[in-house]
Amino acid sequence: MERMRMSEKEKWPKRTLLALAVSGMTLGISGCWLDGSNVRNAGAPDYAAATVYLASNSSGGDTSVRVRDEDLGLLNTYTTGANEGVLVNAAGQLVQAGDLMSTGRLVTACNAENRMTGDASYEITGTNTTFGSPKGIARIASEGLIAVANNGASTVLLMGASAAGDVAPVATVALTANAWDLVYDEASDRLFVAQVDGTVAVFDSFAQDQGVGGADRTFSIVDGDGEASVNLHGIDYDADSDRLVIGDVGLAGSDDDGKLYVVDDASTANGEVTATVTFKGNQTRLGNPVDLQLTGTDVRIAEKANGGGAILVYQDIFSRSGGNVAADLVLDTPAPESLAVVLSVDPAPGVTDILDPSTAYQLLTTSNPAPGSATSGQLFGNESTLAGAPALAFDSGLDSVENVTLDRDGNAYITFDDGTTSNSGIAVIGAIDARDNFDGSRDRIITGANTRLMSPKGIELADDLGLLIVAEQGGAEVLVFSACASGNAAPTVVSTGGVAPWDSDYDPASDTLYVALTDGTVAAYDDFSTDMGDGGPDRIITPAMSGTPFAAPTNLHGIRYVASDDVLIVSDVGSGAANNDGALMTIPAASAADGVTNVGKRVANPGDGSDLTGLGNPVDIAFDGADLYVAEKINGQIQVWRDFLTDASLTGNVAPSDSVAATAPESIVLQPE
């Protein structure tokens, strides 16, 4: 099982759209009250707001993922093509293991909460994977890996979370017994593996050494009656109290001999340990508790066999004495195989859309003097103070890297091009801040004739739509891909009226996409998630001064929308061949702007030989809520303009607050630390 712990960096928004509930259930048990779909013990406290993902795997062929609220009310139902363990990552993607038709696979499906069957996904499958019968899975987020309990082969496989196709494991960890489930604690770098011989294998420093040398220790469990653990399945860990909660299926053919254990001092458990708490008996409905997850001190259990299957919820598990006690909440559901619980949080911006300048971040830039040059495939890091020169952060090995963005799960999306569809595309890199180079077993490429990618420039991630928005400069169009696209995937094509775009920015609050066009205008697409830009732009904004549009050449590149001020910040390259005709501009009241629109401020060379701006080709910009960073390509600089919106002196012919030399910076993004 996978327990999702969300840092501030990783938060993703609570549901904003509920899929149609297509089925419901009713049942009744004496002493409990009924809400139409579940049974709850009277007097039980409320549950924290959450979304619960329940994967079925019945003998009758039900492999649906059912999406439910914290009280187990049905929100959505779909299938992914898999049928075993599930998790939901920080980008809101559902990852599911499967062994349907005796073919092991690991499927990643975007828009976990609101997707439909058949929506975009990518998968790892094939002989190179060495999948036997993959069961439980867990994220190792810092490394961009998924740990897979490879039942049938007595191994744990580490697979690249961003990879697709028939790829080999990053590492294979040998076990002394078959595994069913596992849980990883990032803070202590410790992996716990539940094995079907009744033992738990514990790996310390797991991400560091990837299980080389085998488990550091193994323990079995006895309950208060001296009965030994038999067949461990679901497992989760509470780091704050150093406790494990573990399900014991007992005899797989029996639907009434299951147990639930609480084990204290789990990080040092070894040999034979006595469970602090054990739930067992006919009132518990524990028969085959195949998966479970803690949410605070509440535990939700996927009981696969008893009564045809149910979700059992025990509240305040660490304060209970155990015994033959009924669950606080019960929902009958077909043969649940796995579950994942994601606590609801307030809507949050994309990870690179930093709104608070006090947030710790660094700058990530691409460098592209010319295709095939020494730095054309490299990314560089800089401190936000610009105190030092850019330092090499990652080498993609690609010939002509253009733009980069990041998602909430630590993945980077990088556009690259050579003017043809055969050598242009999007590279998806897992855990880029922990890596040095592209690796086909961990990363994937979106490329091919169907993609229409010839000269992709800016790439924008609409996180909560699960969409990649690409400014295709060569094709003079905007291309929209699922964030789960892979290989030769076809996009949705958005018309720009035949004008080449360079970059875009999506505002989720107003559902508006702003696109910087190379004719000096901005295309605005309102209600973007509803119509995906069908019919072309809703508005064309032409920057002007005193009602007169700026004279050619005008060539907008970088663009950022600041929702708190309803202002667009744009950069104008002017002539790509000139090193002194660039500009920075703001467009006020952007949400309603249409047609010729006066700019709020404009920083530019006055043309009298006194230029202080250093702006020639400001190809990209990044904004932290106060400071504006500029990738100034032709003059080889990263510039910062402190308090850009609020400092009234930053207009006209003025110098940047600071700058540092950089080799032909092509794009710039803020990377939270």
C-alpha positions in Angstrom: 0.0 0.0 0.0 1.0 3.6 -0.4 0.5 6.3 2.2 0.6 9.7 0.7 2.3 12.4 2.9 1.9 15.8 1.3 4.4 18.5 2.0 3.5 22.1 1.1 5.3 21.5 -2.1 3.3 18.5 -3.0 -0.3 19.6 -2.2 -2.9 19.2 -4.9 -6.4 20.6 -4.7 -9.5 19.2 -3.3 -12.1 18.0 -5.9 -13.7 20.7 -7.9 -15.8 18.4 -10.2 -17.6 15.3 -9.2 -18.2 12.6 -11.8 -21.7 11.2 -12.0 -22.4 8.4 -9.4 -23.7 5.5 -11.5 -24.5 3.0 -8.8 -25.4 2.7 -5.1 -25.8 0.1 -2.4 -28.1 -0.3 0.5 -27.7 -2.6 3.5 -28.7 -2.9 7.1 -27.0 -4.2 10.3 -28.5 -4.1 13.7 -27.2 -1.4 16.0 -25.9 0.8 13.1 -27.4 3.6 11.0 -27.7 3.6 7.3 -26.9 6.5 4.9 -27.9 4.8 1.7 -24.5 3.4 0.8 -22.7 2.4 4.0 -23.2 1.4 7.6 -21.8 3.4 10.4 -21.7 2.8 14.1 -23.9 5.3 16.0 -21.9 8.1 17.6 -18.7 7.6 15.5 -17.0 11.0 14.9 -16.6 12.6 11.5 -13.8 11.7 9.2 -11.3 14.2 7.8 -12.3 15.3 4.3 -10.6 13.0 1.8 -10.9 11.1 -1.4 -10.8 7.4 -1.2 -9.8 5.2 -4.2 -10.9 1.6 -4.0 -9.7 -1.0 -6.6 -11.8 -4.1 -7.0 -10.5 -7.5 -8.4 -13.3 -10.0 -8.3 -13.5 -13.5 -9.7 -16.4 -12.2 -11.8 -14.1 -9.7 -13.6 -14.9 -6.5 -11.7 -11.6 -4.5 -11.9 -13.2 -1.1 -11.3 -11.6 1.8 -9.4 -14.3 3.4 -7.4 -13.7 6.9 -6.2 -15.4 7.8 -2.9 -15.5 10.5 -0.3 -14.4 10.2 3.3 -17.8 8.7 4.3 -17.5 6.2 1.3 -20.1 7.9 -0.8 -19.6 7.1 -4.5 -18.2 9.9 -6.7 -16.9 8.1 -9.8 -16.1 4.7 -11.3 -13.6 3.7 -14.0 -11.1 1.1 -15.1 -7.4 1.5 -15.9 -6.5 -1.8 -17.4 -4.9 -3.0 -14.1 -6.4 -4.7 -11.1 -4.0 -4.7 -8.1 -2.3 -2.2 -5.8 -3.1 1.5 -6.2 -1.5 4.8 -5.1 -2.2 8.5 -6.0 0.9 10.6 -6.4 1.3 14.3 -5.7 0.4 15.2 -9.3 -3.0 13.7 -8.8 -2.2 10.6 -11.0 -3.4 7.2 -10.0 -0.8 4.5 -10.3 -2.0 0.9 -10.4 -0.2 -2.5 -10.6 -1.9 -5.3 -12.5 -1.6 -8.9 -13.6 -4.6 -9.3 -15.9 -4.2 -12.0 -18.5 -1.0 -13.1 -16.7 0.8 -10.0 -17.9 2.4 -7.8 -15.3 2.0 -4.1 -15.7 2.2 -0.7 -13.9 -0.3 1.8 -15.2 -0.2 5.6 -14.5 -3.5 7.3 -15.2 -4.0 11.1 -15.1 -6.9 12.9 -13.3 -7.3 10.2 -10.7 -10.5 11.6 -9.3 -12.4 12.7 -12.4 -11.1 10.6 -15.2 -13.2 8.2 -17.3 -12.3 4.7 -18.6 -10.1 5.1 -21.7 -8.7 8.5 -20.7 -4.9 9.0 -21.2 -2.5 6.8 -19.3 0.9 5.2 -19.8 2.2 1.9 -18.7 5.3 -0.2 -18.0 4.9 -3.8 -19.3 6.8 -6.4 -21.1 9.5 -9.1 -20.6 12.2 -6.7 -19.6 10.2 -5.6 -16.5 10.5 -9.1 -14.9 7.0 -8.6 -13.5 5.6 -11.8 -12.0 2.3 -10.9 -10.3 2.8 -7.3 -9.0 0.7 -6.5 -6.0 1.2 -3.6 -3.6 3.2 -0.5 -4.6 4.8 2.5 -2.9 6.3 5.8 -4.0 9.9 6.7 -3.3 9.2 10.3 -4.4 12.7 11.7 -3.8 14.1 9.3 -6.3 11.2 9.2 -8.8 10.7 5.5 -8.2 7.8 3.1 -7.6 8.6 0.1 -5.3 6.6 -3.0 -6.5 5.9 -6.1 -4.4 6.6 -8.6 -7.2 4.6 -11.6 -5.9 5.5 -14.9 -7.5 9.2 -13.9 -7.9 10.1 -13.1 -4.2 11.4 -9.7 -5.2 10.8 -6.0 -4.8 11.2 -4.1 -8.1 12.2 -0.5 -8.3 10.6 1.0 -11.4 11.0 4.5 -12.9 7.8 6.4 -12.1 8.0 8.4 -15.3 9.0 5.5 -17.6 6.9 3.8 -20.1 7.1 0.7 -22.3 9.1 -2.5 -21.9 11.8 -1.2 -19.5 14.0 -3.0 -17.0 13.8 -2.3 -13.3 16.2 0.3 -11.9 16.9 -2.3 -9.3 15.8 -5.7 -8.2 15.7 -6.6 -4.5 15.7 -10.2 -3.5 13.4 -11.4 -0.7 13.3 -14.7 1.3 9.5 -15.0 0.7 6.9 -13.6 -1.6 5.8 -10.0 -0.9 2.2 -8.7 -1.0 2.5 -5.1 0.1 5.0 -2.6 1.3 5.3 0.9 2.8 8.1 3.4 2.5 9.0 6.1 5.0 10.8 8.9 3.3 12.1 10.7 6.4 13.9 7.6 7.7 14.6 6.1 4.3 13.1 2.8 5.5 11.1 0.2 3.7 8.8 -2.3 5.4 7.7 -5.3 3.3 4.7 -7.6 4.3 5.4 -11.1 3.2 3.0 -14.0 2.7 5.0 -16.3 5.1 3.8 -14.1 8.0 7.0 -12.0 8.3 7.9 -8.4 7.7 11.2 -7.6 6.0 12.8 -4.3 7.0 15.3 -2.4 4.8 17.2 0.6 6.3 18.8 3.2 4.1 16.6 1.8 1.3 16.8 4.6 -1.3 20.4 5.0 -0.6 21.5 1.4 -1.2 18.4 0.0 -3.0 18.2 -3.1 -0.9 21.7 -4.4 -1.7 22.6 -7.2 0.7 19.0 -8.0 1.6 16.8 -7.1 4.5 18.5 -5.6 7.6 16.1 -7.6 9.8 12.9 -9.6 9.7 10.2 -10.1 12.2 7.1 -12.2 12.7 4.1 -11.4 14.9 2.2 -13.2 17.7 -1.1 -11.9 19.1 -2.1 -11.7 22.7 -3.3 -15.3 22.6 0.1 -16.5 21.3 -1.1 -17.2 17.8 1.5 -16.5 15.2 1.1 -14.4 12.0 0.4 -16.5 8.9 0.0 -14.5 5.7 0.7 -10.8 5.9 -0.8 -8.5 3.3 -1.8 -4.9 3.8 0.7 -2.7 5.7 1.1 0.9 6.7 3.4 2.9 9.0 2.8 5.9 11.3 6.2 7.6 11.6 5.2 9.9 14.5 4.5 7.0 16.8 6.8 4.4 15.1 3.9 2.0 14.7 2.9 -0.4 12.0 -0.6 -1.5 11.2 -0.7 -4.9 9.4 -3.4 -7.1 8.0 -3.1 -10.9 8.2 -5.1 -12.9 5.7 -4.5 -16.2 7.4 -5.6 -19.0 5.1 -6.4 -17.5 1.7 -9.3 -19.9 1.3 -11.0 -18.9 4.6 -13.1 -15.7 4.7 -13.3 -15.4 8.5 -9.8 -15.9 10.0 -8.3 -12.5 9.2 -6.5 -10.3 11.8 -5.4 -6.7 12.2 -2.3 -6.0 14.2 -0.7 -2.9 15.7 3.1 -3.3 16.2 4.9 -0.7 18.4 8.6 0.3 18.0 8.4 -0.9 14.4 11.7 0.6 13.2 13.7 -1.7 15.6 11.4 -4.7 15.5 13.3 -8.0 15.0 12.7 -11.7 15.5 9.3 -12.4 17.1 7.3 -9.5 18.4 4.0 -9.4 20.2 1.3 -7.2 18.7 0.2 -4.4 21.0 -3.3 -4.6 19.6 -5.1 -7.4 17.7 -8.5 -7.3 16.1 -10.0 -10.7 15.2 -13.3 -12.6 15.4 -16.6 -12.8 13.6 -17.7 -9.3 14.5 -14.7 -7.7 12.8 -15.6 -9.2 9.4 -11.8 -9.7 8.9 -11.3 -12.6 6.5 -8.9 -11.5 3.8 -7.7 -8.0 4.8 -5.6 -7.6 1.6 -4.8 -3.8 1.9 -5.1 -1.0 4.4 -4.2 2.6 4.9 -3.8 4.9 7.9 -5.2 8.4 7.8 -4.1 10.0 11.0 -5.2 7.4 13.5 -8.0 6.0 11.4 -7.4 2.9 9.3 -9.4 1.9 6.2 -9.2 -1.8 5.3 -9.9 -3.6 2.0 -11.5 -6.8 3.1 -11.7 -8.9 0.0 -13.5 -12.1 0.9 -15.9 -11.8 3.9 -19.4 -11.3 2.7 -18.2 -10.8 -0.9 -16.0 -7.9 0.1 -16.2 -4.7 2.1 -14.3 -1.6 3.3 -13.9 -1.6 7.0 -13.0 1.6 8.9 -11.7 1.6 12.5 -11.2 5.0 14.1 -8.6 6.0 16.6 -6.8 2.7 16.1 -3.9 3.3 18.5 -6.2 3.9 21.4 -8.3 0.8 21.0 -7.8 -2.5 22.9 -8.7 -4.7 19.9 -10.6 -7.9 20.2 -13.8 -9.1 18.4 -15.1 -5.6 17.7 -17.1 -4.4 14.7 -15.6 -1.7 12.5 -16.9 1.9 12.9 -17.9 2.1 9.2 -18.6 -0.7 6.8 -19.3 -0.6 3.1 -20.1 -3.7 1.1 -18.2 -3.5 -2.2 -17.1 -6.1 -4.7 -13.8 -7.8 -3.7 -11.7 -4.7 -2.9 -8.1 -5.4 -3.7 -6.4 -2.1 -2.8 -7.1 1.4 -1.6 -5.5 4.8 -1.5 -6.6 7.8 0.6 -5.8 11.4 -0.2 -6.7 14.1 2.3 -8.4 17.1 0.8 -6.6 20.4 0.8 -7.3 23.9 -0.4 -6.7 24.7 -4.0 -3.0 25.3 -4.7 -1.1 26.7 -7.6 1.3 24.8 -9.7 4.6 24.0 -8.1 6.5 26.6 -10.2 3.8 29.3 -9.7 5.3 30.7 -6.5 3.2 33.5 -5.1 5.1 34.2 -1.9 8.7 35.5 -2.4 9.6 34.2 1.1 9.3 30.6 -0.4 12.7 28.9 -0.7 13.5 28.2 -4.3 16.2 28.1 -6.8 16.3 29.0 -10.5 16.4 26.3 -13.2 17.4 27.3 -16.7 18.0 25.7 -20.0 20.9 26.7 -22.3 20.7 26.6 -26.0 23.3 28.5 -28.0 22.7 26.3 -31.1 21.6 22.7 -31.7 24.4 20.3 -30.8 26.4 22.8 -28.8 28.1 21.9 -25.6 25.3 23.1 -23.4 22.3 22.6 -25.7 21.0 19.7 -23.7 21.9 20.9 -20.3 19.9 22.5 -17.4 21.5 24.8 -14.8 20.7 25.8 -11.3 21.1 29.2 -9.7 20.4 30.6 -6.3 17.6 33.2 -6.3 20.1 35.8 -5.1 22.2 35.3 -8.3 25.2 35.3 -6.1 27.1 32.8 -8.2 27.4 31.5 -11.7 24.9 28.9 -13.0 25.9 25.3 -12.0 25.2 22.2 -14.1 22.1 20.5 -12.7 21.1 18.0 -15.3 22.3 16.8 -18.7 19.4 15.5 -20.9 21.6 14.4 -23.7 19.2 16.1 -26.2 20.6 18.2 -29.0 18.4 21.3 -28.6 16.6 21.8 -25.3 14.1 24.7 -25.3 11.7 25.1 -22.3 11.2 23.4 -19.0 8.5 23.1 -16.4 7.9 21.0 -13.3 4.9 19.2 -11.8 4.0 18.6 -8.1 5.5 15.1 -8.1 9.0 16.3 -8.9 8.9 15.5 -12.7 10.3 17.8 -15.3 8.8 18.3 -18.8 11.4 19.5 -21.3 10.7 20.5 -24.9 13.4 19.9 -27.5 13.5 20.5 -31.3 15.3 20.5 -34.6 12.5 21.6 -36.8 11.3 18.1 -37.7 8.8 15.7 -36.1 11.4 13.0 -36.1 13.8 14.7 -33.6 11.5 17.0 -31.7 9.4 16.3 -28.7 8.9 16.4 -24.9 11.2 14.6 -22.5 9.6 13.6 -19.1 12.2 13.3 -16.4 11.5 11.8 -13.0 12.8 13.4 -9.8 15.1 15.7 -11.8 16.6 17.4 -8.7 18.0 14.0 -7.6 19.4 13.0 -10.9 22.2 13.9 -13.3 21.2 12.3 -16.7 18.4 11.0 -18.8 17.7 7.3 -18.3 15.3 5.3 -20.5 14.4 3.0 -17.6 13.3 6.0 -15.5 12.1 8.6 -18.1 10.0 8.8 -21.3 9.8 10.7 -24.5 6.7 12.1 -26.3 7.7 12.3 -30.0 6.6 11.2 -33.5 4.6 12.4 -36.5 1.3 12.2 -34.6 2.5 14.6 -32.0 2.9 17.5 -34.5 5.9 18.6 -32.5 8.4 20.3 -34.9 9.6 23.3 -33.1 8.0 23.2 -29.6 9.0 26.2 -27.4 7.2 27.1 -24.1 5.5 24.3 -22.1 2.9 25.0 -19.5 1.4 22.5 -17.1 -2.3 22.9 -16.1 -1.8 20.7 -13.0 -5.4 20.1 -12.1 -6.5 19.4 -15.6 -3.6 17.0 -16.1 -2.6 18.8 -19.3 0.6 19.8 -21.0 0.2 23.0 -23.1 2.9 23.4 -25.8 3.6 26.5 -27.9 4.4 24.9 -31.3 6.2 27.7 -33.0 7.0 25.9 -36.2 3.4 24.7 -36.8 1.9 28.1 -35.6 -0.4 26.3 -33.2 -0.9 25.3 -29.6 -0.8 21.6 -28.8 -2.4 20.1 -25.7 -1.3 16.7 -24.4 -2.3 14.7 -21.4 0.4 14.8 -18.8 0.2 11.0 -19.1 1.0 11.1 -22.8 3.8 8.9 -24.1 5.4 8.0 -27.4 3.7 9.1 -30.6 0.6 10.6 -28.9 -1.8 12.8 -30.8 -2.6 16.2 -29.1 -5.6 18.4 -29.2 -4.8 21.3 -31.6 -5.7 24.8 -30.6 -5.7 27.5 -33.3 -3.8 30.7 -32.8 -5.1 32.1 -36.1 -2.0 31.1 -37.9 0.4 33.2 -35.8 3.4 31.4 -34.3 3.2 31.2 -30.4 6.2 31.1 -28.1 4.9 30.6 -24.6 1.8 30.4 -22.5 0.4 30.7 -19.0 -2.7 29.1 -17.6 -4.7 30.6 -14.8 -6.8 27.9 -13.1 -8.9 30.4 -11.0 -10.4 32.1 -14.1 -9.9 29.0 -16.4 -8.0 31.2 -18.9 -5.1 30.4 -21.1 -2.9 33.3 -22.2 -0.6 32.7 -25.1 2.3 35.0 -26.2 2.4 35.3 -29.9 5.4 36.3 -32.1 3.4 39.1 -33.8 3.5 41.0 -30.6 0.0 40.1 -29.3 -1.5 37.9 -26.6 -4.2 35.4 -27.4 -6.6 34.7 -24.5 -8.7 31.6 -24.3 -11.5 31.9 -21.7 -13.3 28.8 -20.3 -10.3 26.8 -21.5 -11.1 23.6 -19.7 -14.6 23.6 -21.1 -13.9 24.0 -24.8 -10.1 23.5 -25.0 -9.7 26.5 -27.2 -12.2 25.3 -29.8 -12.8 28.1 -32.3 -9.6 29.9 -31.6 -8.9 32.8 -29.2 -11.7 34.6 -27.4 -9.7 37.7 -27.2 -6.6 39.2 -28.9 -4.7 41.7 -26.7 -2.5 44.2 -28.6 -0.1 46.0 -26.2 0.0 49.8 -26.9 1.1 53.1 -25.5 -1.5 56.0 -25.5 -3.7 53.9 -27.7 -1.1 53.2 -30.4 0.3 49.7 -30.8 4.0 49.4 -30.6 5.7 49.5 -34.0 7.2 46.3 -35.5 9.2 44.3 -34.9 7.3 43.1 -31.9 7.7 39.5 -30.8 6.3 38.4 -27.5 8.0 35.4 -25.8 7.8 35.1 -22.0 4.4 35.5 -20.3 3.2 35.3 -16.8 -0.3 36.1 -15.4 -0.4 37.4 -11.8 -3.9 36.7 -10.6 -3.7 38.8 -7.4 -3.2 41.9 -9.5 -5.0 40.8 -12.6 -1.9 41.7 -14.6 0.1 40.1 -17.4 3.8 40.4 -17.5 5.3 39.8 -21.0 8.7 40.0 -22.6 9.2 41.3 -26.1 12.2 40.1 -28.1 11.7 42.6 -30.9 14.1 41.5 -33.7 15.8 38.2 -32.8 19.0 39.4 -34.4 19.3 42.6 -32.3 20.9 42.8 -28.9 19.3 46.0 -27.6 15.6 46.1 -28.7 14.0 43.9 -26.0 11.3 45.0 -23.6 9.4 44.1 -20.5 5.8 45.1 -20.2 2.7 44.8 -18.0 -0.8 44.6 -19.2 -3.3 45.6 -16.5 -6.9 44.3 -16.1 -5.8 41.3 -18.2 -8.9 39.2 -17.5 -11.1 41.6 -19.5 -8.5 43.1 -21.9 -9.3 42.9 -25.5 -8.0 44.6 -28.6 -5.6 47.5 -28.3 -4.7 47.8 -24.7 -2.4 50.3 -23.0 0.5 48.8 -21.0 1.0 49.6 -17.4 4.7 49.9 -17.5 7.4 49.3 -20.1 11.1 48.8 -19.6 13.0 49.3 -22.9 15.9 50.9 -24.6 15.0 54.5 -25.6 17.1 54.2 -28.7 19.3 57.1 -28.1 22.5 55.2 -27.3 21.9 55.3 -23.5 20.5 51.8 -23.0 20.7 50.6 -19.4 18.2 47.7 -19.6 20.5 45.1 -21.2 17.4 43.7 -22.9 17.9 42.2 -26.3 16.3 38.8 -26.5 14.4 38.3 -23.2 13.1 34.9 -24.2 11.6 33.8 -20.9 10.5 35.1 -17.6 9.7 33.8 -14.1 7.9 35.7 -11.2 7.8 34.9 -7.5 5.1 37.4 -6.5 7.6 40.2 -6.1 10.8 39.7 -8.2 10.9 39.1 -12.0 13.6 36.9 -13.4 14.5 37.2 -17.1 16.4 34.7 -19.4 18.2 37.3 -21.6 19.6 35.0 -24.3 21.5 37.2 -26.8 23.3 39.1 -24.1 24.0 36.0 -22.1 22.5 37.0 -18.8 20.0 36.0 -16.1 18.5 39.2 -14.8 16.4 40.0 -11.8 14.1 43.0 -11.4 13.3 43.3 -7.7 9.7 44.3 -6.8 9.0 44.6 -10.4 5.2 45.4 -10.1 5.4 47.7 -7.1 8.6 49.6 -7.7 7.5 52.6 -9.7 11.0 53.4 -10.7 11.3 50.3 -12.8 10.0 51.7 -16.0 11.6 53.2 -19.1 15.4 53.0 -19.5 16.5 51.4 -16.2 19.0 48.7 -15.3 18.0 45.4 -13.7 18.5 45.0 -10.0 21.1 42.4 -10.6 22.3 40.0 -13.2 24.7 37.0 -13.7 26.4 35.8 -16.8 24.9 32.6 -18.4 25.4 30.8 -21.7 22.5 31.6 -24.0 19.7 31.0 -21.4 16.6 29.7 -23.3 14.1 29.3 -20.5 13.8 29.9 -16.7 11.6 28.4 -14.0 11.3 28.6 -10.2 12.1 25.3 -8.5 11.0 25.0 -4.9 13.6 23.6 -2.5 
